[in-house]
Amino acid sequence: MILGELTVRDLRCIEQAELSLHPGRNLVWGGNGSGKTSLLEGIFLLGRGRSFRTRNSERLVRHGQERLVVFGRTEGAGIQGSGWVHAVGVEVHRREGTRARLDGSPVGSLADLSRVFPVQVIDPEIHKLIEEGGRRRRRWLDWAVFHVEPRFADWWVRYGRAMRQRNAVLRTRSGATKPWDVELTALGERISEARRAVLEQMQPHWHEVAAALDCPAAELQYFRGWGAQHSLAEALESSRPRDEARGVTHAGPHRADVPIRVDGKLAREVLSRGQQKLMAVALTLAQLRLLKEVSETTPTLLLDDPAAELDSEHLGYFVEQIARLGCQLVITSLQPETSAFGAPDRVFHVEQGRVGPV
């Protein structure tokens, strides 16, 4: 699935933009602060229901406006396409939050957007996938699991609901958490196993891509959110005193992580910023290769200033791996060309929030 048409209104500095995208390489160029990255945020919003730059979607609404709207039409995969497939719309209102529609009907969950328009991004902040805590890496892994295991999204929603109920009971100090412990255990074990299986499938792709990008040798591990020597039911029982004292559930897949170690040490402790970026890029590309292999999903890939912090040699490695994916690309640049990626199929210029084809 690719994005064929895009309309953006009142997103950051962009008042109005309408683009017809090519299934291959799309270049968006302009000066700093012109709105290039905001355009990518709009595309990402269509497939994820959120931005890749901020957790507060209301910040995306253009100054002085009450809401932003992004609308897109997807096509069947392939350079020639196969006609319109879905119409997707997302609205972010300052007071009412985010709402989305798919083919004219409200979506039950924002996760539904990713089924019809899978999209991934590589931006200058991607090193945070290595540098920061487990939350980013859980989100990275879960997006892949979502596409491989159809039941995962439902499990995760039900798990979150059960955990909130358990936390409410914990705060009463009544000790009556057993019904929620049973629910959390059943769902948590399924979630953890699905994550473990996908990460195991990804390992060959990870090692191959990491080597191709000349990353330091690293081990991709999985911490499920509780000790390996116990079941989740046992972990919940043993952590009950601490849970009751703080009113929150400590053990479970909501605490999972994918720690990355180099020579036995956490990667963020030993790698430079540039090395962290390469390793995070390798994680992302390994994920996309797995999805293409297992679920025949080839997401649209957004590249925000891809040459930042990469020397010409490593940029060449990066471009080779991107080319192997054969996916739709939307690339931002300060220049009206991207020699590393070859001639773009379609070019757009952004200046002071105004977007037009070249």
C-alpha positions in Angstrom: 0.0 0.0 0.0 1.3 3.5 -0.9 0.1 7.0 -0.4 -1.2 8.5 -3.7 -2.8 11.8 -2.6 -2.2 14.0 0.5 -4.1 17.1 1.7 -2.9 18.9 4.8 -4.6 21.9 6.4 -3.4 24.0 9.4 -0.6 21.7 10.6 2.2 23.7 12.2 3.2 26.3 9.7 1.3 24.7 6.8 -2.0 26.4 6.1 -2.9 24.3 3.1 -1.1 21.8 0.9 -2.2 19.3 -1.7 0.3 16.7 -3.1 0.1 13.9 -5.6 2.8 11.5 -4.6 4.8 9.1 -6.7 5.0 5.4 -5.7 8.8 5.7 -5.9 11.1 8.5 -4.7 9.5 11.8 -3.6 11.7 14.7 -2.7 10.5 17.6 -0.5 13.1 20.4 -0.4 13.3 23.8 1.2 15.2 25.9 3.8 15.3 25.3 7.6 11.9 26.0 9.2 10.1 26.0 5.8 7.7 23.1 6.8 9.4 20.1 5.3 9.3 18.0 8.5 5.8 19.2 9.2 4.7 17.7 5.9 6.2 14.4 7.0 4.4 14.6 10.3 1.1 14.9 8.3 1.9 11.7 6.4 2.9 9.9 9.6 -0.3 11.1 11.3 -2.4 9.4 8.6 -0.8 6.0 9.4 -0.3 6.3 13.1 -2.7 8.8 14.5 0.1 10.7 16.1 3.3 12.6 15.3 6.8 11.2 15.5 8.1 14.4 17.0 5.7 15.0 20.0 3.3 13.1 22.2 1.0 16.1 22.4 -0.8 16.1 19.1 -2.6 19.4 19.9 0.8 21.1 19.5 0.6 20.3 15.8 -2.4 22.7 15.2 -1.4 25.9 13.4 -1.2 28.9 15.6 -4.6 30.7 15.8 -6.6 27.7 14.6 -8.7 25.2 16.5 -8.0 22.1 14.5 -5.9 20.5 11.8 -7.0 18.1 9.1 -5.0 15.6 7.1 -6.6 13.5 4.3 -5.0 10.9 2.1 -5.9 8.3 -0.5 -3.9 5.0 -0.6 -3.2 2.9 -3.7 -2.3 -0.7 -4.3 1.4 -1.4 -4.1 3.6 -1.2 -7.2 5.0 1.5 -9.4 1.9 1.6 -11.5 -0.5 1.3 -8.6 -3.8 -0.5 -8.9 -6.4 2.2 -8.3 -7.6 3.9 -5.1 -7.9 1.5 -2.1 -8.8 3.6 1.0 -9.6 7.1 2.0 -8.1 8.1 5.3 -8.7 11.2 7.3 -7.3 12.4 10.7 -8.5 15.5 12.6 -6.7 16.9 15.7 -8.8 19.4 17.6 -7.3 21.5 20.4 -10.1 20.6 22.9 -11.6 17.4 21.5 -8.4 15.5 20.7 -7.8 13.2 17.7 -10.4 11.6 15.6 -10.0 9.5 12.5 -12.1 8.2 9.7 -11.5 5.4 7.2 -13.5 5.3 4.0 -16.0 7.8 5.6 -16.6 5.9 8.8 -15.1 6.5 12.3 -12.3 4.1 13.2 -12.7 2.0 16.4 -9.0 2.5 17.2 -6.2 4.6 15.8 -4.4 1.3 15.3 -6.8 0.6 12.4 -5.0 3.4 10.4 -1.8 1.3 10.3 -3.5 -1.6 8.7 -4.5 0.5 5.7 -1.4 2.8 5.5 1.7 1.4 7.2 4.3 4.1 7.5 7.7 4.4 9.2 10.2 7.2 9.7 13.9 7.7 10.0 14.7 11.2 11.3 17.6 13.0 13.0 16.2 12.0 16.4 16.3 8.3 15.7 19.3 7.8 17.9 16.8 8.1 20.8 15.7 4.6 20.0 19.1 3.5 21.5 19.7 6.4 23.9 16.4 6.5 25.8 14.5 4.0 27.9 12.4 1.0 27.0 9.2 2.9 26.0 10.5 3.8 22.5 11.9 0.3 21.9 8.5 -1.3 23.0 6.7 1.0 20.6 9.2 0.0 17.8 8.8 -3.7 18.5 5.0 -3.5 18.9 4.5 -1.9 15.5 6.1 -4.9 13.9 4.2 -7.4 16.1 0.9 -5.6 15.2 1.5 -6.4 11.5 2.6 -10.0 12.1 0.1 -11.1 14.8 -3.5 -10.0 13.9 -4.7 -10.5 17.5 -2.0 -8.4 19.2 -3.8 -5.1 19.1 -6.9 -6.6 20.8 -4.7 -8.3 23.5 -2.9 -5.0 24.2 -6.1 -3.0 24.5 -7.6 -5.5 26.9 -4.4 -5.8 28.9 -4.3 -2.0 29.4 -7.9 -2.0 30.5 -7.3 -4.8 33.0 -4.2 -3.1 34.4 -6.0 0.1 35.0 -8.7 -1.8 36.9 -6.1 -3.6 38.9 -4.3 -0.3 39.7 -7.6 1.1 40.9 -8.1 -1.9 43.3 -4.5 -1.6 44.5 -5.1 2.0 45.6 -8.1 0.8 47.8 -5.7 -1.5 49.7 -8.5 -4.1 49.7 -6.4 -6.9 48.3 -9.1 -8.0 45.9 -7.0 -8.0 42.7 -7.3 -11.7 41.9 -9.8 -11.4 39.0 -7.6 -8.8 37.4 -4.4 -10.9 38.1 -6.0 -13.8 36.1 -6.8 -11.5 33.2 -3.4 -9.8 33.2 -1.6 -13.1 33.4 -3.5 -14.6 30.4 -3.1 -11.5 28.2 0.4 -10.7 29.3 1.8 -14.1 28.5 0.3 -13.9 25.0 1.7 -10.4 24.4 5.1 -11.4 25.6 5.2 -14.6 23.5 4.1 -12.7 20.4 6.9 -10.1 21.0 9.5 -12.7 21.6 8.6 -14.6 18.5 8.7 -11.5 16.2 12.1 -10.4 17.7 13.5 -13.9 17.1 12.3 -13.8 13.5 13.9 -10.4 13.1 17.4 -11.4 14.4 18.8 -12.6 11.0 17.7 -9.4 9.4 19.1 -7.4 12.3 22.5 -9.0 12.0 22.7 -8.7 8.2 21.6 -5.0 8.1 23.8 -4.1 11.1 26.8 -5.6 9.4 26.0 -3.9 6.1 25.8 -0.5 7.8 29.1 -1.2 9.5 27.6 -1.0 13.0 29.6 -2.3 16.0 28.8 -5.9 16.9 25.8 -5.9 19.2 23.4 -8.3 20.8 19.7 -7.7 20.6 18.0 -9.0 23.7 14.5 -9.2 25.0 13.3 -8.4 28.6 9.7 -9.3 28.9 8.9 -7.1 31.9 9.4 -9.6 34.7 12.0 -12.1 35.7 12.8 -15.0 33.4 12.7 -17.5 36.3 9.0 -16.8 37.1 5.6 -16.9 35.5 3.7 -13.6 35.2 1.3 -14.9 37.9 4.2 -15.5 40.3 5.7 -12.1 39.5 2.4 -10.3 40.2 2.0 -12.1 43.5 5.6 -11.4 44.6 5.4 -7.8 43.7 2.0 -7.3 45.4 3.4 -5.5 48.6 5.2 -2.9 46.4 2.3 -2.6 44.0 -0.1 -1.9 47.0 2.3 0.6 48.5 2.6 2.6 45.2 -0.8 1.9 43.7 0.6 0.6 40.4 1.4 -2.7 38.7 5.2 -3.2 38.3 5.5 -6.6 36.6 4.2 -7.2 33.1 4.7 -6.6 29.4 4.1 -2.8 29.9 7.6 -2.8 31.4 9.2 -4.8 28.6 12.4 -3.7 26.8 14.7 -4.6 24.0 18.1 -3.9 25.5 21.0 -3.7 23.1 24.5 -4.6 24.3 27.9 -4.1 22.9 30.6 -6.2 24.6 28.2 -6.8 27.5 27.5 -3.1 28.1 24.4 -1.1 27.1 24.9 0.4 23.7 23.9 3.9 24.9 26.8 3.8 27.3 29.5 3.0 24.8 28.4 4.3 21.4 28.8 7.8 20.0 25.8 9.7 18.7 26.6 8.7 15.1 27.0 5.1 16.0 23.7 5.1 17.9 22.0 6.6 14.9 23.4 3.9 12.6 22.3 1.2 15.1 18.8 2.7 15.3 18.6 2.8 11.5 19.6 -0.9 11.4 16.8 -1.7 13.8 14.3 0.1 11.7 15.4 -1.4 8.4 15.5 -4.9 9.9 11.9 -4.4 11.1 10.8 -3.4 7.6 12.6 -6.3 6.0 10.8 -8.7 8.3 7.4 -7.2 7.6 8.0 -7.5 3.8 9.1 -11.2 4.3 6.4 -12.3 6.8 3.3 -10.2 6.0 4.1 -8.8 2.6 3.8 -5.3 4.0 6.0 -2.7 2.5 5.5 0.6 4.4 6.0 4.0 3.0 9.3 5.2 4.5 9.8 8.9 5.5 13.4 10.1 5.5 13.9 13.4 7.3 17.3 14.8 6.4 18.8 11.4 5.9 22.3 12.6 5.4 22.5 14.3 8.8 25.5 12.9 10.9 26.4 10.3 8.3 29.6 10.4 6.4 29.6 9.6 2.7 30.7 6.0 3.2 28.0 5.2 5.7 25.4 7.1 3.7 26.2 4.9 0.8 25.7 1.8 2.9 22.4 3.2 4.1 21.1 4.0 0.6 22.0 0.4 -0.5 19.8 -1.0 2.2 17.0 1.4 1.5 17.0 0.4 -2.2 16.6 -3.3 -1.2 13.2 -2.5 0.4 11.7 -1.2 -2.8 9.3 1.0 -0.9 7.7 4.4 -1.5 10.1 7.1 -0.2 9.4 10.7 0.9 12.7 12.4 1.5 13.4 15.9 2.8 16.5 17.9 1.9 17.8 21.4 2.0 18.8 21.1 -1.7 16.6 20.4 -4.8 18.3 17.1 -5.4 19.5 14.0 -3.5 22.5 12.6 -5.4 22.9 9.7 -3.0 19.4 8.4 -3.7 19.4 9.0 -7.4 17.0 11.3 -9.4 13.7 11.7 -7.6 10.5 10.7 -9.4 8.7 13.7 -8.1 9.9 16.9 -6.5 8.1 19.4 -4.2 9.3 22.7 -2.9 8.3 24.1 0.5 8.8 27.7 1.5 7.2 29.5 4.5 4.6 26.7 4.8 3.6 26.8 1.1 4.1 23.5 -0.9 4.1 23.1 -4.6 5.3 20.7 -7.2 8.5 21.4 -9.2 
